[in-house]
Each structure stands twice: as C-alpha cells, then as structure tokens.
Amino acid sequence: MYMRALALLTFLCTSISSFGAIVNWNSSGTTFVSGDIVIYNNKNYVALGGATNSTLPPDQDSTNFLDIEQNMPEVAPTTPAPEWNASQIAAIQQQAEALTAPDSNASISESGGLISLSIRGEVGTGDNIRIMGFVLSGTGNVLMRGLGPVLTEYGLPDSGSALSLIGDPKISLYQYNDSNNPRGNSSPLTSGDNDNYGTSSNVNDITTAVNAIVPKVNLNDSQAISFLPISSGFYTCQLEDVNGGTGIGVSAVDLYDSSTERFTHLSSRGLVSIQEYMFGRFQISGTNSRKILIRGRGSSLSDDNISNPMADPYIELWKYASNPNDDLNKNPPTLVKSNDDYTSNSNFGQIASKASSIYGGPALESEEAAIMLDLEPGYYSAQLHCKSSADNGKVGWIGIDDVTD
C-alpha cells in the first residue's frame, strides 16, 4: 500500500489532467516523461520519474512503471489508452487521488497486533495463585488490573457455579532477568504492585486509562490496578486474594495510547475445573490479519516440576461480535476452531516446530491441544477445558503467541 501510494503521489505531482503523452513502449529504450501513458502488450501503464530510457518492459519494471489495471482495478479501463474517454480519465484521477494518502492506514496495518490480554480462571493459594505471563515489544504505558468483586457486573460467578469470586484481589509484577528464558530468575517490579487502586499516587491517571480502555467497568476500591510505563521484556502479573481466599479472578494487561509497541505473548498456568475453565482473551488491532499460535498444555508441565498436570487438555477459540464487554446474549461469540490433540491439525508439523522454538519449548505432547491460524482484527477468547472429569481441579497452561512473520 505504501509503495503504491508513493508511486501514485509521484505520478500525481505531474500534470495528471493531461497524463502526459500516450506512447507505445519499444525495446530500443524510449525516453519517457513522468506521467506518460505507456501501452505495452495491450495494457496501460503510467511512467514514473525514473523511467527515462528504460530498457525493461513495464510488466518487468515496477520501479519505473505503474500497472494501472492492477493498482486501480475498480475504475481502470481495459482498453488501450487512446480509446479512453473523458469520464474514464476523470474516474482514474479520482481513484488515484484517494490512494495518495494511505499513510495512517499503512501505519495501523504495520503496527497492528495484540494490544489487550487477560486471563480468567480459578485463583488459588501458594503455588496455585494465578500467574499470567506476557511479553511486550517496545516501551509503552500498560494498564494492569486484578479483578474480583467487580466481575458480578458480567454475571459472574455463573449460575450454579460452585466457585465464588475472590474478595480482595492483589497484583504483583515481576520481570524475567532474561527475556528469552522464562524458566530463569525474575525480579520484582514493585511499581506495578497494587492492592486497592484508590491508594495509588497516580489514581487520576489510572481513572483516565480505565475509562478509555474499559469505560463500562465500575471502579470500586477493591480492584487492584496499576498504570505504569514498562520496556520490552517478559513479565508476569501474579494475582491472589489478600486474605488468602480462593475463587474466580481476572488479571488483565492493556496498552494505553500505543503506537508501535505490542504484546507478542500471553500465557497462564493454574487450576482448571469443569465448572471454571480458563479463559485467555486477546484483542488484535490494525487492519491486517495476524498469525496466532494457541496452545493448551497438560502433561508437558511435568518438565516444570508440576505434580498434578492435566492429562488431556482441550481448547476452543471464540470470536466476539464486537467487544467482549457487550451483552453477549444479544451479540454472542462464534466458535472459530477447537482442538483436542494438536496432531489432528493438517499443519501439525508447523505447530510443533513453532511451539518448540518459542522461549525454549518445551515440545508439545501428542495429547496436548494447539491451533495456529490467521486471525483478522477483533476480540477473541481462547478457552482451556477439561475433556474429562479425571482432569477436574488439575493444573493446565494456556499460551497465546503472535507468530506473524
């Protein structure tokens, strides 16, 4: 898009109302003037500024010639240039002018990616507190939240659930000393820690950020919220109940007023039960699709010294109609894809290779779940389920990675 716009901008700087001369290309190296209409093989091209004495035909020389039919197919005539009429020329000119300012869209497309991540699941104590890992590329202002009682606004806990909400969430932020090795040591980043957001020195900034990102959320004092700038790296947001309670909780990180910085990874390890499976929500910004790898691990967690991992995790990917905070009864999400054993995918070899290359693996076990596919911008939820009651209350892991080339 950018190169096409640049070429058209160069072209438009000439006298496009007359388009310069209409000439036939020949192999002897005709001298062209920027803006000339060049006919080659019964197709129409525009000569650009560097086309003087070009010896390559226009279909092989995209630097010096612009294929009008290819770049403006909606309005470009298919007949050779001498047969154009005034209305066709005006239509092409109008379309060309519309293509000369795509910079904002190009920037969005190039910088699109993951800008919002969250994990919902059962929050325990000790080794079973909710730990959410995320990787940030670039330096940006991050809104980090730990939610408990406020989740009643979204109908939680679900009717009939045996779990309640954690009563007083607390969040702690850690950064890995080696961003490529999440099994290594990490250091506390206390500027991201919070119990009750109302006690924060930058409470006004927090309020502004929350209202911009999640305006429908009621800001009650029991929420744990921090708002701070962080640099590129691998972090963990750890969510627990201040009083040692257990139940359902949500940890979330959002980029505020972001330009080029993006999240590239989300993961969480914790208890998964039949009544409360694990949700990994994410938002893709921009205008182009992104290649996303989603994994649900169980048995391979033994490599991380987890003694009670799930034996057979199952994942589902859902896409929201617009925003996950909307009324989901009126705008229910749609199922994009599900998976039980990753080897059932036609691209399982690519999945295995990519999974092993991310932060040192580990390799997926055959009974673990994974999908890798191109997703358009929007809001999604990756869900990690127990396939059988034998996995109820055991530990599972969900990972979401932007692996776009």
C-alpha positions in Angstrom: 0.0 0.0 0.0 2.8 2.4 0.9 4.8 1.8 -2.3 1.7 2.1 -4.4 0.8 5.4 -2.7 4.3 6.7 -3.2 4.2 5.8 -6.8 0.9 7.5 -7.3 1.9 10.5 -5.4 4.9 10.9 -7.8 2.6 10.5 -10.7 0.1 13.0 -9.4 2.8 15.6 -8.9 2.8 15.8 -12.7 0.1 17.2 -14.9 -2.3 14.3 -14.5 -5.2 16.1 -16.1 -3.5 15.5 -19.4 -1.5 12.4 -18.3 1.5 13.5 -20.5 1.9 11.7 -23.8 0.4 8.4 -24.9 3.2 6.3 -26.3 3.9 2.7 -27.1 6.8 1.0 -25.4 9.7 -0.3 -27.6 12.8 -2.3 -26.7 15.2 0.3 -28.1 14.7 2.4 -24.9 12.2 5.1 -25.5 12.6 8.3 -23.4 9.6 8.6 -21.1 8.4 11.6 -19.1 6.8 11.0 -15.7 3.1 10.9 -16.2 3.2 9.4 -19.8 0.7 6.7 -20.5 2.7 3.7 -21.9 1.0 1.0 -23.8 2.6 -2.4 -23.7 1.1 -5.8 -24.7 -2.3 -4.1 -25.0 -2.1 -2.9 -21.3 -1.9 0.6 -19.8 1.0 1.7 -17.6 2.0 5.1 -16.1 5.6 6.1 -16.4 7.2 7.2 -13.2 10.0 9.7 -12.6 12.8 7.2 -13.2 11.5 5.7 -16.5 13.8 7.7 -18.8 15.4 5.4 -21.4 14.1 2.3 -19.6 15.1 -0.9 -21.4 12.9 -3.3 -19.4 9.2 -3.7 -20.4 6.7 -2.2 -18.0 5.5 -5.6 -16.7 9.1 -6.3 -15.5 9.9 -2.9 -14.2 7.6 -1.9 -11.3 10.1 0.7 -10.2 9.6 2.8 -13.3 6.1 1.9 -14.4 2.7 1.6 -12.6 0.2 -1.0 -13.8 -3.0 1.0 -13.8 -5.3 -2.0 -14.1 -3.6 -3.8 -11.2 -3.4 -0.8 -8.9 -6.8 0.7 -9.7 -8.9 -2.3 -10.9 -12.3 -0.8 -9.9 -12.1 2.0 -12.4 -9.2 1.4 -14.8 -10.4 0.7 -18.4 -9.2 -2.5 -20.0 -8.9 -0.9 -23.5 -5.6 0.7 -24.6 -5.1 4.3 -23.6 -6.0 6.0 -26.9 -9.6 4.8 -26.5 -10.1 6.3 -23.1 -12.9 8.9 -22.9 -13.0 11.9 -20.6 -15.2 10.3 -17.9 -12.8 7.3 -17.7 -9.8 9.6 -17.2 -11.7 11.6 -14.5 -12.6 8.3 -12.7 -9.0 7.2 -12.7 -7.8 10.5 -11.5 -10.3 10.5 -8.6 -9.3 7.0 -7.6 -5.6 7.9 -7.8 -6.2 10.9 -5.5 -7.9 8.6 -3.0 -4.9 6.4 -2.9 -2.3 9.1 -2.3 -2.9 9.4 1.5 -3.0 5.9 2.9 -0.2 6.6 5.4 -2.4 6.3 8.5 -3.9 3.1 7.4 -0.5 1.7 6.4 0.8 2.6 9.9 -2.1 0.8 11.5 -1.6 -2.2 9.4 2.2 -2.4 10.0 1.9 -1.8 13.7 -1.2 -3.9 14.3 -1.1 -6.8 16.8 -2.0 -7.8 20.3 -2.9 -4.8 22.4 -5.1 -6.3 25.1 -4.7 -9.5 27.1 -6.5 -11.1 30.0 -6.8 -14.4 31.9 -9.9 -15.5 33.8 -9.8 -18.6 35.9 -9.6 -20.1 39.4 -7.3 -18.3 41.8 -5.8 -20.5 44.5 -3.2 -20.0 47.2 0.5 -20.8 47.4 1.7 -22.3 44.1 -1.8 -22.0 42.7 -2.2 -18.2 42.7 -3.0 -17.0 39.2 0.2 -16.3 37.3 -0.1 -14.5 33.9 3.0 -14.1 31.7 3.2 -11.6 28.9 5.8 -10.3 26.6 5.9 -6.6 25.5 7.8 -5.5 22.4 8.6 -1.8 22.7 8.2 0.7 25.5 4.6 1.6 26.4 2.2 2.6 29.1 0.5 -0.5 30.5 -2.7 -0.7 32.5 -2.6 -3.8 34.7 -5.7 -5.0 36.6 -6.7 -7.7 39.1 -10.4 -8.1 39.3 -12.7 -9.9 41.8 -16.0 -8.5 43.2 -16.5 -6.2 40.1 -17.0 -9.3 38.0 -20.6 -9.5 39.2 -21.2 -6.8 36.6 -20.6 -9.5 34.0 -22.8 -12.1 35.5 -20.1 -14.0 37.4 -20.0 -16.4 39.0 -22.1 -18.3 36.6 -25.4 -19.6 37.8 -24.9 -22.9 39.6 -21.1 -22.4 39.9 -19.5 -23.9 43.0 -16.9 -21.1 42.9 -17.3 -17.6 44.3 -15.3 -14.5 43.3 -12.1 -13.6 45.1 -12.9 -10.9 47.6 -9.9 -8.6 47.6 -7.5 -9.1 44.7 -3.9 -8.1 44.8 -1.5 -7.9 41.9 2.3 -8.1 41.8 4.6 -7.5 38.8 7.8 -9.4 38.0 10.2 -9.1 35.1 12.4 -12.0 33.9 16.1 -11.2 34.0 16.5 -12.9 30.7 13.5 -12.1 28.4 14.2 -15.2 26.4 14.2 -17.6 29.3 11.0 -17.7 31.4 12.4 -20.6 33.4 15.2 -18.3 34.7 15.1 -15.9 37.6 12.8 -12.9 37.7 12.9 -9.7 39.8 10.1 -7.8 41.4 9.0 -4.6 39.7 7.2 -3.0 42.7 6.0 0.0 40.8 3.4 -2.4 39.3 2.2 -3.8 42.6 -1.2 -2.9 43.9 -3.9 -3.9 46.3 -6.6 -1.1 46.2 -6.1 1.2 43.3 -7.5 4.2 45.3 -4.4 4.3 47.3 -2.1 4.8 44.2 -0.3 8.1 43.9 -1.4 8.3 40.2 -5.0 7.4 40.8 -6.2 10.1 38.3 -4.1 8.6 35.6 -5.5 5.2 36.4 -9.0 6.5 36.2 -8.4 8.1 32.8 -6.8 5.0 31.4 -9.6 2.7 32.7 -12.3 5.0 31.3 -10.6 5.0 27.9 -10.0 1.2 27.7 -12.9 -0.3 29.6 -15.4 2.5 30.1 -18.2 0.2 31.3 -16.3 -1.1 34.3 -17.3 0.2 37.7 -14.2 1.5 39.6 -14.8 0.2 43.1 -11.9 0.3 45.6 -11.5 -3.4 45.9 -9.9 -3.6 42.4 -6.2 -3.8 42.1 -5.0 -1.6 39.3 -1.6 -0.2 38.4 -0.7 2.1 35.5 3.0 2.4 34.5 5.5 2.6 31.6 7.4 -0.6 31.0 10.0 -1.5 28.4 10.5 -4.6 26.1 10.7 -7.8 28.1 9.0 -10.9 29.6 6.8 -10.2 32.6 4.5 -12.0 35.0 1.4 -10.5 36.7 0.6 -12.5 39.7 -3.0 -12.4 41.1 -4.0 -13.5 44.5 -6.5 -12.7 47.3 -5.1 -10.5 50.0 -6.8 -12.6 52.7 -5.9 -16.0 51.3 -9.3 -16.6 49.7 -9.9 -18.7 46.6 -12.3 -18.3 43.7 -12.7 -16.8 40.3 -10.5 -13.8 39.3 -9.3 -11.9 36.3 -5.9 -10.5 35.5 -5.5 -8.2 32.6 -2.9 -6.0 30.8 -3.8 -3.4 28.2 -1.6 -1.0 26.2 -2.7 2.6 26.6 -2.3 5.1 23.8 0.0 2.7 22.0 1.7 3.4 18.7 4.2 0.7 17.7 4.6 -1.3 20.9 2.7 -4.6 21.0 2.3 -7.7 23.1 3.6 -10.9 21.5 2.9 -13.5 24.1 0.3 -14.4 26.8 0.4 -17.4 29.0 -1.1 -18.6 32.3 -0.8 -21.6 34.5 -3.4 -22.5 37.1 -6.2 -24.8 38.2 -8.7 -25.8 35.6 -12.1 -27.3 36.7 -15.2 -28.4 35.0 -17.2 -25.5 36.5 -14.5 -22.9 35.8 -12.3 -23.4 32.8 -9.5 -21.0 31.8 -10.2 -18.0 29.5 -7.4 -16.3 27.6 -8.8 -13.2 26.0 -7.0 -11.0 23.5 -7.5 -8.2 21.0 -5.9 -7.8 17.6 -5.6 -4.3 16.4 -4.8 -2.9 12.9 -6.3 -3.8 9.5 -4.3 -6.9 8.6 -4.7 -10.5 9.9 -2.1 -11.9 12.3 -0.9 -15.5 12.6 -1.7 -16.7 16.1 -0.5 -19.8 17.9 -2.7 -21.1 20.7 -1.6 -24.0 23.0 -3.2 -25.9 25.8 -0.7 -27.8 27.8 -1.0 -30.5 30.4 1.3 -33.5 30.6 4.4 -31.5 29.4 4.1 -29.4 32.5 5.9 -32.1 34.3 9.0 -30.5 32.7 8.3 -27.6 35.0 8.0 -29.8 38.1 4.2 -29.6 38.2 3.0 -32.7 40.1 -0.7 -32.7 39.1 -1.0 -31.6 35.5 -4.0 -32.2 33.2 -3.7 -35.3 31.1 -5.8 -34.3 28.1 -6.5 -30.6 27.7 -9.0 -29.3 25.1 -9.1 -25.8 23.6 -11.7 -23.7 21.9 -11.3 -20.4 20.1 -14.2 -17.9 20.0 -14.6 -14.6 18.3 -16.7 -11.8 19.8 -19.1 -9.9 17.5 -17.6 -6.6 18.7 -16.5 -6.1 22.3 -16.4 -8.9 25.0 -17.9 -6.3 27.4 -21.1 -6.1 25.3 -24.3 -8.0 26.1 -23.3 -11.5 25.0 -26.9 -12.6 24.9 -27.6 -10.1 22.1 -24.2 -10.5 20.4 -23.0 -14.0 21.2 -19.5 -15.0 20.1 -18.9 -17.6 17.4 -16.7 -20.6 17.5 -13.7 -20.3 15.2 -12.0 -23.6 15.9 -11.5 -26.2 18.5 -8.8 -28.9 19.1 -8.2 -31.9 21.3 -4.9 -33.4 20.1 -2.7 -31.0 18.1 -1.6 -33.8 15.8 -5.1 -33.8 14.3 -4.3 -30.5 12.6 -3.2 -30.6 8.9 -0.4 -28.1 9.9 0.6 -30.0 13.0 4.3 -30.1 11.8 4.4 -26.3 11.6 2.7 -26.1 15.0 5.2 -28.4 16.6 8.2 -26.6 15.1 6.9 -23.2 16.1 6.0 -24.3 19.7 9.5 -25.7 20.2 11.1 -22.5 19.1 9.3 -20.2 21.4 11.2 -19.5 24.6 12.9 -22.8 24.6 9.9 -25.0 24.2 9.0 -27.5 25.6 7.8 -29.7 22.8 4.1 -30.5 22.8 2.9 -33.9 23.9 0.7 -35.7 21.4 -2.4 -35.4 23.7 -2.0 -31.7 24.2 -4.0 -29.2 22.2 -2.9 -26.4 19.8 -4.0 -24.5 16.8 -2.2 -22.0 14.5 -4.2 -19.8 12.1 -4.5 -16.4 10.6 -7.0 -14.2 12.5 -8.5 -10.9 11.4 -8.5 -7.9 13.8 -11.0 -8.1 16.7 -11.7 -9.6 20.1 -11.1 -13.3 20.8 -11.3 -15.8 23.7 -9.2 -18.9 23.8 -10.6 -21.4 26.4 -8.9 -24.3 28.1 -11.2 -27.1 29.1 -11.1 -30.4 31.0 -12.0 -33.0 28.5 -13.0 -35.5 31.2 -13.7 -35.4 35.0 -10.3 -37.0 35.6 -8.7 -33.6 34.9 -11.1 -31.7 37.1 -9.1 -29.5 39.5 -5.7 -30.2 37.9 -3.2 -27.7 36.6 -3.3 -26.6 33.0 -1.4 -24.0 30.9 -2.7 -21.8 28.1 -0.4 -19.9 25.7 -1.2 -17.4 23.0 1.6 -16.1 20.7 1.6 -13.7 17.8 3.9 -15.6 15.4 3.3 -13.4 12.3 6.4 -13.4 10.1 
